[in-house]
Amino acid sequence: MGNPETFYKEALAWLEANCPQSQRTPASREELVYGGNKCVFPSDDAKTWLELMAARGWTVPTWPKEYGGAGLSSEEAGLLQKAMRKLGCRSPLIGHGLWMLGPALLEYGTREQKLQHLPGIARGEIRWCQGYSEPGAGSDLASLRCRCEDKGDHFLVNGQKSWTTDGNHADWIFVLVRTDFDNPAKQAGISFLLIDLESAGVEVKPCTLLDGNEDFCDTFFDNVVVPRENLVGDINEGWAIAKSLLVHERTMMSQIQEYIPRLPHSVVEYARNYVGLDENGQLADDALRGQLTSHLMNAHAMQLAQQRAFEERRAGVLDKRSTLYFKAWATEEDQRKDELLLAMLGSAALGWEGDGFSDDELQVTRQFLTNKALTIGGGTTEVQLNLMARALGLPGREV
Ligand SMILES: Cc1cc2nc3c(=O)[nH]c(=O)nc-3n(C[C@H](O)[C@H](O)[C@H](O)COP(=O)(O)OP(=O)(O)OC[C@H]3O[C@@H](n4cnc5c(N)ncnc54)[C@H](O)[C@@H]3O)c2cc1C
């Protein structure tokens, strides 16, 4: 790369000149942009911001230019992120395509598959969802039974996927299917397929979540014909791709606070407003003060650990197994923060809707409920701990 300081200054100047003012504040849930054919932009500014960033390749800055990226080094991408944070710029685009499928395709896809799918992801034209879990195959993912028969020039898929986040908003789904039913090693008979959700025989049924959202679906496949060129990697060799993609998913989950809507105030501001200060200017409740201090120290430690991981990745020495720990620890800490906020707000955090509660208070309650899922989605904490134990050579069961 050229001079990092010059790159940073130029990036900052470009962002300053191009990022609409309305895109420089934390986004609410309704303002997040996932793209895709069904996308309804929350504002003209959000659309313009995405188009400008995509045209520069900055929605996926490290991807090669021919696939919609900007070909930046990870150091440059880090500087770009720093410049965006400085100005408070929103992510112009988020979603499964950017976070998970794109990186997996870059590693395992053919050139044709990359050219077909990556630019559409980078420009926010196609929205993807993930079809891994099934009834009876969540933590024990390799037990999946979604049936895929090889018919020569195409595959025939029958079965069900569950917990498909955003299945009702997505255009395409990446799925793990069983292509070998006789091999006793269950990981051996799995393949990785890309399926257009508009294909005949696909049905997506939304379910309502604890926080009231309906972005979570069951996805059914009934004799769905999938062209052979939609197979990523070799037949029966999908498990390696599945695991690699999970590394990207854990990375995203450990940084989830970067992407999901932020509360309008910091935890310290909530503490001041709802608990109050004593005559010494300290938080009036000793126990909550202790919990707040622990949370702030943990959050700072996590930030430093992630910075170290970023530097290790840049130097090519990152042990990818560390994503297990980041995912488990960051999501558990997010939930501890939610519990703390609830304790600080007291009865003000008991609202679901209505005039008796401010928007800020309702957001705290909804976030508490939403974040319950963080330690389940992307693999439960127990499973991350099991995998960590294995990585450390401790005795344990296969998971
Ligand atoms: C909000 C959310 C979004 C999701 N989005 C998607 C998605 O888009 N696509 C997708 O494919 N999946 C998705 N999932 C599914 C998610 O990956 C699974 O829920 C998760 O892997 C757990 O599987 P399960 O729900 O079947 O629970 P189970 O595997 O049945 O686990 C039940 C409990 O048993 C524990 N347990 C299981 N096995 C072990 C073990 N060996 N050792 C110790 N404890 C164990 C678990 O920790 C858990 O507490 C999502 C889940 C959530 C909550």
The ligand as an SDF file (V2000), in Angstrom:
LIG
                    3D

 53 58  0  0  0  0  0  0  0  0999 V2000
  -31.7970  -15.3090   16.1660 C   0  0  0  0  0  0  0  0  0  0  0  0
  -31.3160  -16.5560   15.5040 C   0  0  0  0  0  0  0  0  0  0  0  0
  -31.0120  -16.5050   14.1830 C   0  0  0  0  0  0  0  0  0  0  0  0
  -30.6200  -17.6740   13.5150 C   0  0  0  0  0  0  0  0  0  0  0  0
  -30.4140  -17.6000   12.1810 N   0  0  0  0  0  0  0  0  0  0  0  0
  -30.1010  -18.7040   11.5040 C   0  0  0  0  0  0  0  0  0  0  0  0
  -29.9700  -18.6680   10.0940 C   0  0  0  0  0  0  0  0  0  0  0  0
  -30.1350  -17.6170    9.4630 O   0  0  0  0  0  0  0  0  0  0  0  0
  -29.6930  -19.7990    9.4480 N   0  0  0  0  0  0  0  0  0  0  0  0
  -29.4940  -20.9800   10.0990 C   0  0  0  0  0  0  0  0  0  0  0  0
  -29.2010  -21.9680    9.4430 O   0  0  0  0  0  0  0  0  0  0  0  0
  -29.6370  -21.0680   11.4410 N   0  0  0  0  0  0  0  0  0  0  0  0
  -29.9390  -19.9650   12.1610 C   0  0  0  0  0  0  0  0  0  0  0  0
  -30.1120  -20.0250   13.5150 N   0  0  0  0  0  0  0  0  0  0  0  0
  -30.0510  -21.3130   14.1650 C   0  0  0  0  0  0  0  0  0  0  0  0
  -28.8940  -21.4910   15.1180 C   0  0  0  0  0  0  0  0  0  0  0  0
  -27.7070  -21.7410   14.4310 O   0  0  0  0  0  0  0  0  0  0  0  0
  -29.2930  -22.6580   16.0470 C   0  0  0  0  0  0  0  0  0  0  0  0
  -30.4000  -22.2280   16.8080 O   0  0  0  0  0  0  0  0  0  0  0  0
  -28.1640  -23.0380   16.9590 C   0  0  0  0  0  0  0  0  0  0  0  0
  -27.1010  -23.6310   16.2570 O   0  0  0  0  0  0  0  0  0  0  0  0
  -28.6460  -24.0200   18.0470 C   0  0  0  0  0  0  0  0  0  0  0  0
  -29.3230  -25.0810   17.4860 O   0  0  0  0  0  0  0  0  0  0  0  0
  -30.7830  -25.5060   18.0130 P   0  0  0  0  0  0  0  0  0  0  0  0
  -31.6230  -24.2900   18.0400 O   0  0  0  0  0  0  0  0  0  0  0  0
  -31.2250  -26.6540   17.2110 O   0  0  0  0  0  0  0  0  0  0  0  0
  -30.5590  -25.9390   19.5320 O   0  0  0  0  0  0  0  0  0  0  0  0
  -30.0040  -27.3200   20.0290 P   0  0  0  0  0  0  0  0  0  0  0  0
  -28.8380  -27.7340   19.2150 O   0  0  0  0  0  0  0  0  0  0  0  0
  -31.1310  -28.2790   20.1380 O   0  0  0  0  0  0  0  0  0  0  0  0
  -29.4900  -26.9370   21.4760 O   0  0  0  0  0  0  0  0  0  0  0  0
  -30.3710  -26.8470   22.6100 C   0  0  0  0  0  0  0  0  0  0  0  0
  -29.5190  -26.5850   23.8390 C   0  0  0  0  0  0  0  0  0  0  0  0
  -28.6250  -27.7020   24.0450 O   0  0  0  0  0  0  0  0  0  0  0  0
  -27.2860  -27.2480   24.1280 C   0  0  0  0  0  0  0  0  0  0  0  0
  -26.3950  -28.2230   23.4870 N   0  0  0  0  0  0  0  0  0  0  0  0
  -26.5840  -28.8360   22.2910 C   0  0  0  0  0  0  0  0  0  0  0  0
  -25.5430  -29.6540   22.0460 N   0  0  0  0  0  0  0  0  0  0  0  0
  -24.6750  -29.5250   23.0780 C   0  0  0  0  0  0  0  0  0  0  0  0
  -23.4080  -30.1060   23.3860 C   0  0  0  0  0  0  0  0  0  0  0  0
  -22.8190  -30.9840   22.5560 N   0  0  0  0  0  0  0  0  0  0  0  0
  -22.7960  -29.7320   24.5300 N   0  0  0  0  0  0  0  0  0  0  0  0
  -23.3950  -28.8350   25.3950 C   0  0  0  0  0  0  0  0  0  0  0  0
  -24.6060  -28.2610   25.1450 N   0  0  0  0  0  0  0  0  0  0  0  0
  -25.2300  -28.5980   24.0110 C   0  0  0  0  0  0  0  0  0  0  0  0
  -27.2490  -25.9440   23.3570 C   0  0  0  0  0  0  0  0  0  0  0  0
  -26.1790  -25.1260   23.7980 O   0  0  0  0  0  0  0  0  0  0  0  0
  -28.6100  -25.3600   23.7040 C   0  0  0  0  0  0  0  0  0  0  0  0
  -28.5430  -24.7000   24.9530 O   0  0  0  0  0  0  0  0  0  0  0  0
  -30.4850  -18.8880   14.2130 C   0  0  0  0  0  0  0  0  0  0  0  0
  -30.7790  -18.9210   15.5790 C   0  0  0  0  0  0  0  0  0  0  0  0
  -31.2020  -17.7780   16.2260 C   0  0  0  0  0  0  0  0  0  0  0  0
  -31.5320  -17.8440   17.6840 C   0  0  0  0  0  0  0  0  0  0  0  0
  1  2  1  0
  2  3  1  0
  2 52  2  0
  3  4  2  0
  4  5  1  0
  4 50  1  0
  5  6  2  0
  6  7  1  0
  6 13  1  0
  7  8  2  0
  7  9  1  0
  9 10  1  0
 10 11  2  0
 10 12  1  0
 12 13  2  0
 13 14  1  0
 14 15  1  0
 14 50  1  0
 15 16  1  0
 16 17  1  0
 16 18  1  0
 18 19  1  0
 18 20  1  0
 20 21  1  0
 20 22  1  0
 22 23  1  0
 23 24  1  0
 24 25  2  0
 24 26  1  0
 24 27  1  0
 27 28  1  0
 28 29  2  0
 28 30  1  0
 28 31  1  0
 31 32  1  0
 32 33  1  0
 33 34  1  0
 33 48  1  0
 34 35  1  0
 35 36  1  0
 35 46  1  0
 36 37  1  0
 36 45  1  0
 37 38  2  0
 38 39  1  0
 39 40  1  0
 39 45  2  0
 40 41  1  0
 40 42  2  0
 42 43  1  0
 43 44  2  0
 44 45  1  0
 46 47  1  0
 46 48  1  0
 48 49  1  0
 50 51  2  0
 51 52  1  0
 52 53  1  0
M  END
$$$$
